[in-house]
Amino acid sequence: MKVGIRVPPCAPVGRLVEIARDAERGGLDQVWFPDSQLLWRDVFAVATAAAGATSRIAVGTAVTNLVTRHPSVLASAARTVAELAPGRFVLGAGVGNSSVAPIGRRPATSARLRAGIDMIRALLAGEAVDFGEGAVSRLRDPVRVPIVLAASGPKNLRLAGEIADGAILLSGVSPEPLAAAVAKVREGGGDRGPVPITASAFCRVTDDLERDARELKPICAAIAQGGGGPFLAMAGVDVRAPERLPDVYPDLVHAEDWDAAVRACDEYVSDAAAVRFAQTFCLFGTAGEIVDRLAAVRAAGVDAVFLQHVGSYDLPDALLAGVADHVLPRLRASSAA
């Protein structure tokens, strides 16, 4: 199983390059950079710097979008990074969320994702594309770049299986939702054969779950407010959906003051619910516990995990150290046994 880490581009580019190098030296397989133009540095500038400073680790966007970026722009940017890291760059795309909401745009529909991904793939294959209004153009010097689609709902999960080179599942690692998501991707893939699947999960190597699970409360509240309360309840996570989310900038999941966001969610998410969420949907626990859970994730048909820390404006140094020093050695040893 491949192991990757999410690195928000929240620091000067030189520091981001350092953590990409640290991830490579630590034995991780992938480093993923999210795209949100007002929150972080430009994802393609960062990916270019990271690609040029590493030699083995895969570099990807997790994820960019087709609302703020035109498909022709994405194709050109992907081609440029891929030239620096042949066979190592992955273009991850999704509906938009934190890129689109702060500027008053709506996330991409499934139809827009399909059309945009088809257009990007054609351009990267050197084909001419009809952009409408009589404009038919092609991309000079195209290169092959795998395109993966991040998805959580059934329609986009099936779409990932149908048209993408891989899927990033956004439903966490709870067994039942994970199995359902994998099944939807496989359903979309039909006769294409297995589509590589990456599961995204919040992760913390800790021996004090009760203390550290509190940081997940804003995530739980946002899921419940978005209609996911029954979904959480099926896994034993009892969360009261707020009528409106606390007024946190820019939003609850990307709060600039995470401690304040946690306190604002105390009335909706109990400590016990946060612990249950950490145990069920996330990879929180000791290194041994995390490795045991990864074995179950792999058995569910997942090829890679995409680990992320809680927070948008600090780097995952602690998570990287915990995974590289304690989780990966155990995981590799268990795989070799």
C-alpha positions as CSV (number, residue, x, y, z in Angstrom):
1,M,0.0,0.0,0.0
2,K,1.3,3.5,-0.9
3,V,1.3,6.2,1.7
4,G,1.0,9.9,0.9
5,I,0.7,13.0,3.0
6,R,-1.2,16.3,2.4
7,V,0.8,19.4,2.7
8,P,-1.2,22.7,2.6
9,P,0.9,25.4,0.8
10,C,0.7,27.6,3.9
11,A,4.4,28.5,4.1
12,P,7.1,30.1,1.9
13,V,7.9,27.8,-1.1
14,G,11.3,27.0,0.2
15,R,9.8,25.5,3.4
16,L,7.3,23.5,1.4
17,V,10.1,22.1,-0.7
18,E,11.9,21.1,2.5
19,I,8.9,19.1,3.7
20,A,8.5,17.4,0.4
21,R,12.2,16.3,0.6
22,D,11.6,15.2,4.2
23,A,8.6,13.1,3.0
24,E,10.8,11.5,0.3
25,R,13.6,10.8,2.8
26,G,11.1,9.4,5.3
27,G,10.0,6.8,2.8
28,L,6.6,8.1,1.9
29,D,5.3,7.5,-1.6
30,Q,3.3,10.6,-2.4
31,V,3.1,14.3,-1.4
32,W,-0.2,16.0,-2.2
33,F,-0.8,19.8,-2.3
34,P,-4.3,21.3,-2.2
35,D,-5.5,24.2,-4.3
36,S,-7.2,27.2,-2.8
37,Q,-6.0,30.5,-4.2
38,L,-6.9,32.7,-1.3
39,L,-5.8,30.4,1.5
40,W,-2.5,29.2,0.1
41,R,0.3,29.6,-2.4
42,D,-0.4,28.7,-6.0
43,V,-0.5,24.9,-6.1
44,F,1.2,24.5,-9.5
45,A,4.1,26.8,-8.5
46,V,4.6,24.8,-5.4
47,A,4.3,21.4,-7.2
48,T,6.9,22.6,-9.7
49,A,9.3,23.5,-6.9
50,A,8.7,20.2,-5.1
51,A,9.0,18.2,-8.3
52,G,12.3,19.8,-9.2
53,A,13.7,19.2,-5.7
54,T,12.9,15.5,-5.4
55,S,13.7,12.4,-7.4
56,R,11.5,9.6,-6.3
57,I,8.3,10.7,-4.5
58,A,5.1,11.3,-6.5
59,V,3.8,14.9,-6.5
60,G,0.2,15.6,-6.9
61,T,-2.6,18.2,-6.6
62,A,-5.2,17.1,-4.1
63,V,-7.1,18.7,-5.4
64,T,-7.4,21.5,-8.0
65,N,-10.7,22.3,-9.7
66,L,-12.3,23.2,-13.1
67,V,-14.2,26.3,-11.9
68,T,-11.4,28.7,-11.1
69,R,-9.1,27.1,-13.6
70,H,-10.0,26.5,-17.3
71,P,-9.3,22.9,-18.5
72,S,-6.8,24.3,-21.1
73,V,-4.9,26.1,-18.3
74,L,-4.9,22.9,-16.2
75,A,-3.6,20.9,-19.1
76,S,-0.7,23.3,-19.6
77,A,0.2,23.5,-15.9
78,A,0.1,19.7,-15.6
79,R,2.3,19.3,-18.6
80,T,4.8,21.7,-17.2
81,V,5.1,20.0,-13.8
82,A,5.2,16.6,-15.4
83,E,8.2,17.6,-17.5
84,L,10.2,18.2,-14.4
85,A,9.1,14.9,-12.8
86,P,8.5,12.3,-15.6
87,G,6.1,9.6,-14.3
88,R,5.8,11.3,-10.9
89,F,3.2,14.0,-11.3
90,V,-0.5,13.3,-10.7
91,L,-3.3,15.8,-11.5
92,G,-6.0,15.5,-8.9
93,A,-9.2,17.4,-9.5
94,G,-12.5,17.8,-7.6
95,V,-15.5,20.0,-7.3
96,G,-13.7,23.0,-5.8
97,N,-15.1,23.8,-2.3
98,S,-12.6,26.1,-0.6
99,S,-11.4,27.5,-4.0
100,V,-14.9,28.5,-5.2
101,A,-16.9,29.4,-2.1
102,P,-14.8,32.4,-1.0
103,I,-15.3,34.0,-4.4
104,G,-19.0,33.3,-4.6
105,R,-18.8,30.5,-7.1
106,R,-20.6,27.1,-7.0
107,P,-18.7,23.8,-6.9
108,A,-18.4,22.0,-10.3
109,T,-21.3,19.7,-11.3
110,S,-20.7,16.1,-12.4
111,A,-21.4,17.2,-15.9
112,R,-18.7,19.9,-15.7
113,L,-16.2,17.5,-14.2
114,R,-16.8,15.0,-17.0
115,A,-16.5,17.6,-19.7
116,G,-13.4,19.2,-18.2
117,I,-11.6,16.0,-17.6
118,D,-12.3,14.7,-21.1
119,M,-11.0,18.0,-22.4
120,I,-7.8,17.9,-20.3
121,R,-7.1,14.3,-21.3
122,A,-7.6,15.1,-25.0
123,L,-5.2,18.0,-24.8
124,L,-2.5,16.0,-22.9
125,A,-2.9,13.4,-25.7
126,G,-2.1,16.0,-28.3
127,E,-5.6,16.0,-29.7
128,A,-7.5,19.0,-31.1
129,V,-10.3,20.2,-28.8
130,D,-13.4,22.1,-29.8
131,F,-13.8,24.9,-27.3
132,G,-17.0,26.3,-28.9
133,E,-17.6,29.4,-30.9
134,G,-15.5,27.9,-33.7
135,A,-12.3,27.7,-31.6
136,V,-10.5,24.4,-32.2
137,S,-7.1,24.2,-30.6
138,R,-4.5,21.8,-29.3
139,L,-1.7,21.8,-26.7
140,R,1.9,21.9,-28.0
141,D,4.4,19.5,-26.5
142,P,1.8,17.3,-24.7
143,V,2.9,14.7,-22.2
144,R,1.0,11.8,-20.4
145,V,-0.3,12.8,-17.0
146,P,-2.6,10.6,-14.9
147,I,-5.8,12.4,-13.8
148,V,-7.5,11.3,-10.5
149,L,-10.9,12.5,-9.3
150,A,-11.7,13.2,-5.7
151,A,-15.3,12.2,-4.8
152,S,-17.6,11.5,-1.9
153,G,-21.1,11.3,-3.4
154,P,-22.3,8.3,-5.5
155,K,-22.5,10.1,-8.8
156,N,-18.9,11.4,-8.7
157,L,-17.6,8.1,-7.3
158,R,-19.1,6.3,-10.3
159,L,-17.7,9.1,-12.6
160,A,-14.2,8.6,-11.2
161,G,-14.4,4.9,-12.0
162,E,-15.7,5.6,-15.5
163,I,-13.3,8.3,-16.7
164,A,-10.4,8.9,-14.3
165,D,-7.1,7.2,-13.8
166,G,-7.8,6.9,-10.1
167,A,-10.2,8.0,-7.4
168,I,-9.5,9.8,-4.1
169,L,-12.2,8.8,-1.6
170,L,-13.3,11.5,0.7
171,S,-15.4,9.4,3.1
172,G,-12.7,8.4,5.5
173,V,-11.9,4.8,6.5
174,S,-15.0,3.6,8.3
175,P,-15.6,0.1,7.0
176,E,-19.1,0.4,5.7
177,P,-18.9,3.8,4.0
178,L,-15.5,2.8,2.6
179,A,-16.8,-0.4,1.2
180,A,-19.8,1.4,-0.4
181,A,-17.5,4.1,-1.9
182,V,-15.1,1.4,-3.4
183,A,-18.2,-0.4,-4.8
184,K,-19.4,2.8,-6.5
185,V,-16.0,3.4,-8.1
186,R,-15.9,-0.2,-9.3
187,E,-19.4,0.1,-10.7
188,G,-18.4,3.1,-12.7
189,G,-15.3,1.3,-14.0
190,G,-17.3,-1.5,-15.4
191,D,-15.2,-3.4,-18.0
192,R,-12.3,-1.0,-17.7
193,G,-10.7,-3.1,-15.0
194,P,-9.7,-2.0,-11.5
195,V,-9.3,1.7,-11.0
196,P,-6.6,2.7,-8.4
197,I,-8.2,3.9,-5.3
198,T,-6.7,6.3,-2.6
199,A,-8.5,6.8,0.7
200,S,-8.2,10.1,2.4
201,A,-8.1,10.2,6.2
202,F,-7.2,12.5,9.0
203,C,-4.3,10.9,10.9
204,R,-2.5,11.4,14.2
205,V,0.0,9.1,15.9
206,T,-1.0,9.4,19.5
207,D,-1.3,7.5,22.8
208,D,-3.9,10.0,24.1
209,L,-6.9,9.6,21.9
210,E,-9.3,11.4,24.2
211,R,-7.2,14.5,24.3
212,D,-6.4,14.7,20.6
213,A,-9.8,13.7,19.2
214,R,-11.2,17.0,20.3
215,E,-9.5,18.7,17.4
216,L,-11.9,16.8,15.0
217,K,-15.0,18.5,16.3
218,P,-15.3,21.1,13.5
219,I,-14.9,18.3,10.9
220,C,-17.8,16.4,12.6
221,A,-20.0,19.5,12.8
222,A,-19.4,20.4,9.2
223,I,-20.3,16.9,8.1
224,A,-23.5,16.9,10.1
225,Q,-24.6,20.4,9.0
226,G,-24.0,19.3,5.4
227,G,-26.6,16.5,5.8
228,G,-24.2,13.8,7.0
229,G,-25.6,13.4,10.5
230,P,-27.4,10.1,9.7
231,F,-24.3,8.8,7.9
232,L,-22.3,9.5,11.1
233,A,-25.0,8.0,13.3
234,M,-24.8,4.7,11.5
235,A,-21.2,4.5,12.7
236,G,-22.2,5.4,16.3
237,V,-21.1,9.0,16.0
238,D,-23.9,11.0,17.6
239,V,-23.6,14.7,16.4
240,R,-26.2,17.4,16.7
241,A,-26.4,19.3,13.4
242,P,-26.2,23.1,14.0
243,E,-28.9,25.1,12.3
244,R,-26.1,27.3,11.0
245,L,-22.4,26.8,11.3
246,P,-20.5,29.0,13.7
247,D,-19.3,32.2,12.0
248,V,-15.7,31.1,11.4
249,Y,-13.5,32.5,8.6
250,P,-13.2,31.3,5.9
251,D,-15.3,28.3,6.9
252,L,-15.4,25.7,9.7
253,V,-13.2,23.1,8.0
254,H,-10.5,25.7,7.1
255,A,-10.8,27.9,10.2
256,E,-7.9,30.3,10.8
257,D,-8.4,29.9,14.6
258,W,-8.8,26.1,15.0
259,D,-9.0,26.2,18.8
260,A,-11.8,28.7,18.6
261,A,-13.6,26.5,16.0
262,V,-13.3,23.5,18.4
263,R,-14.8,25.5,21.3
264,A,-17.6,26.7,19.0
265,C,-18.5,23.1,18.2
266,D,-18.5,21.8,21.8
267,E,-22.3,22.2,22.0
268,Y,-22.8,20.1,18.9
269,V,-20.2,17.4,19.2
270,S,-19.4,15.7,22.5
271,D,-16.0,14.5,23.5
272,A,-17.3,10.9,23.2
273,A,-18.6,11.5,19.7
274,A,-15.2,13.0,18.7
275,V,-13.4,10.0,20.0
276,R,-15.8,7.7,18.2
277,F,-15.3,9.6,14.9
278,A,-11.5,9.4,15.4
279,Q,-11.7,5.7,15.9
280,T,-14.1,5.0,13.1
281,F,-13.5,7.4,10.2
282,C,-9.9,8.5,10.9
283,L,-6.5,7.0,11.6
284,F,-6.0,8.2,15.2
285,G,-4.1,6.0,17.6
286,T,-0.8,4.4,18.3
287,A,1.4,3.3,15.4
288,G,0.4,-0.3,15.9
289,E,-3.3,0.6,15.9
290,I,-2.9,2.6,12.8
291,V,-1.1,-0.2,11.0
292,D,-3.9,-2.6,12.0
293,R,-6.5,-0.3,10.6
294,L,-4.5,0.2,7.4
295,A,-4.5,-3.6,6.9
296,A,-8.3,-3.5,6.9
297,V,-8.3,-0.5,4.5
298,R,-6.1,-2.4,2.1
299,A,-8.3,-5.5,2.4
300,A,-11.3,-3.3,1.4
301,G,-9.7,-2.7,-2.0
302,V,-7.7,0.5,-1.4
303,D,-4.3,0.9,-3.1
304,A,-3.1,4.0,-1.2
305,V,-3.9,6.3,1.7
306,F,-3.7,10.1,1.7
307,L,-3.0,11.2,5.2
308,Q,-3.8,14.7,6.5
309,H,-3.4,16.5,9.7
310,V,-6.1,18.8,11.1
311,G,-5.3,22.4,10.2
312,S,-4.8,24.5,7.1
313,Y,-2.2,27.0,8.1
314,D,0.6,24.9,9.6
315,L,2.7,22.1,8.1
316,P,2.3,18.5,9.0
317,D,5.7,18.1,10.5
318,A,4.5,16.1,13.5
319,L,2.3,13.8,11.4
320,L,5.2,13.2,8.9
321,A,7.6,12.4,11.8
322,G,5.1,10.0,13.4
323,V,4.3,8.2,10.1
324,A,7.9,8.0,8.9
325,D,9.4,6.9,12.2
326,H,6.8,4.7,13.6
327,V,4.0,3.8,11.2
328,L,5.9,3.0,7.9
329,P,8.4,0.6,9.5
330,R,5.6,-1.4,11.0
331,L,3.5,-1.3,7.8
332,R,6.4,-2.4,5.6
333,A,7.3,-5.2,8.0
334,S,3.7,-6.4,8.1
335,S,3.5,-6.3,4.3
336,A,6.7,-8.4,4.0
337,A,5.6,-11.0,6.5
